């Protein structure tokens, strides 16, 4: 081996070490970035950017709602303005057509004693009945809570229950509903969510498949807003003479959507990726009732989205960052004047590829690639390469030589 | 892989960042987090929620209010179609008995050459024959989703200068304040928000159907009637806007203010005489150029004299400037009611280091390297011939 070969090997070794150190510095900078947004004045930015996801573009820009079929297994009935007496009549009428399961996503309260009794009787006639309940202050990490809010006890006595919380640990005024929790814990005991409980009566095998996945949270694969389900107004059903044959063997969800009210009460609505504006100022777009319908539809059809594990996200970030460092080193050695333009081009091309791939793979394979860390890594790699090679490395080299001289 | 190619052309990847940032202005931080943290109210203005009441019930509200002699009543609601005598006659009669009444109008069809409006829409003549009118249009950019920060005091519609709804009302309440306001001669004015409906005396629609409410406080006041929710302050998507008072000044949140409350804020601003000033566009541009140029000088100095410090100092100094600018803009806005329009500076600062390096390390080197060759190619023979 010639002296030149040895020199080349030594240089390559140094380059690899330089690449590793500057990659480490880049990852350290990414880890420290959230600290910048810890100032109270910048909290709104922190919330806004933490709610951002690339894959929202799939719903707003890629998906054509007209080609997505409605789910004919689910019937949503808006029960706003119905008294307990009206609800009794509605439930009696619906039950006569033998739906597979009735889910009530609404708090029932006691009022007139006679009316309440009639309602209790009507509810007791339902073969499969699920009520929603609300977990109080669930812990977002453990999903543990110690109390729940339910309808009055006389109504729920012969029913199953499932929790209806959609955003745990996040304020619905600022965050988008992208995932749901199939299970939670009440005083240590496992409880299932409302859509899971309802789906269980319709297709228990589908629910088993969901629970076998063993995930703490599932990405919601939205079908669509109210137009993707069979939707009726309870008051119209009572006032009209409709044949409700379509309800037979179906899932019936009773709750309040507000569609027939003519205006939306914002507190009843959530932001979802289906919003025509995926970021920035917008009105919330979907009621909790319709989100539950989407969840039941997803569970029964088994069309889940998979997500890249965190370790893989970090590994890709490290590999991309290190590769960039090596490319930058090569450009600097081969022809330094191309470094600035070259590094910019590399950043733009890599970012476009990452963003495009993320969206395309989610669209085609329902697989969510979590490459936010990789995006930040390639953005910061340019700066860290320069900081390391032009400032830190010469500084450390000088200091090391001084130490050697003294020694 | 090629089948994914069309996706690059279907998606605007910058859309999420664009949407988030273009809805935002730095001065929103001042309104949202710093200003009007006290609980003072403007007692000149009384808000009345008309909810989804029928016209004859709105007439009832007006009758009750009118008994207590308010100075002026403004109704932020259109009465376009006739709804039958049992609804329309009571309302028209109630309107006729109000001393001073202002209804909203709407200007539309802007003539781009003359900058005047060709259409003016008002309520039915049955109702507006008893009233003055003020246009109710807010200025909302297409790319800023229902965000209200500014308004126009005067616009020309059908060849006649028209006042905005709030200005028309304030004119009858305190003419000298409106005169002072209009003498500023600004085409647009930044709204100096006082706060939401809790900053004004407010009545819900239900209170007009009980006997227990005392309405005597409306005497000699401005009464603004409009939609403030199905019941007071229940947020809906009807006539709701985002304003800088929103507790989240960027990103997703619920809209925070009903249109009639925005008008109340504008009236309050005119009566208080607390306006904002804007530096002229040309001064903003000059300052931007100066700031960027001084950065380039600093970068050059560091490269010449302190090359090892160039990278860390340039990055740190860029971020320090960004933060200093934010605090400067906020401080000047908060203490001096002056708006510095420096949005361009932020972007320029952000890319200044990269632009400097691209020029000095790449483009300049390439151009200087290429020039001798071009020179020799075009002038080389003559030069060689000319040489002794």
Interface residues (C-beta under 8 A of the other chain):
Chain A: X40 X41 X44 X45 X47 X48 X49 X51 X52 X54 X56 X57 X61 X62 X173 X174 X175 X176 X263 X264 X265 X266 X267 X271 X277 X278 X279 X280 X281 X282 X283 X284 X336 X337 X338 X339 X340 X341 X344 X352 X355 X356 X357 X359 X360 X363 X364 X383 X386 X387 X390 X391 X394 X395
Chain B: X4 X7 X8 X10 X11 X12 X13 X15 X16 X17 X19 X20 X21 X22 X23 X29 X32 X33 X144 X145 X146 X147 X230 X234 X235 X236 X237 X238 X240 X242 X248 X249 X250 X251 X252 X253 X254 X255 X307 X308 X309 X310 X311 X312 X315 X354 X357 X358 X361 X362 X363 X365 X366 X369
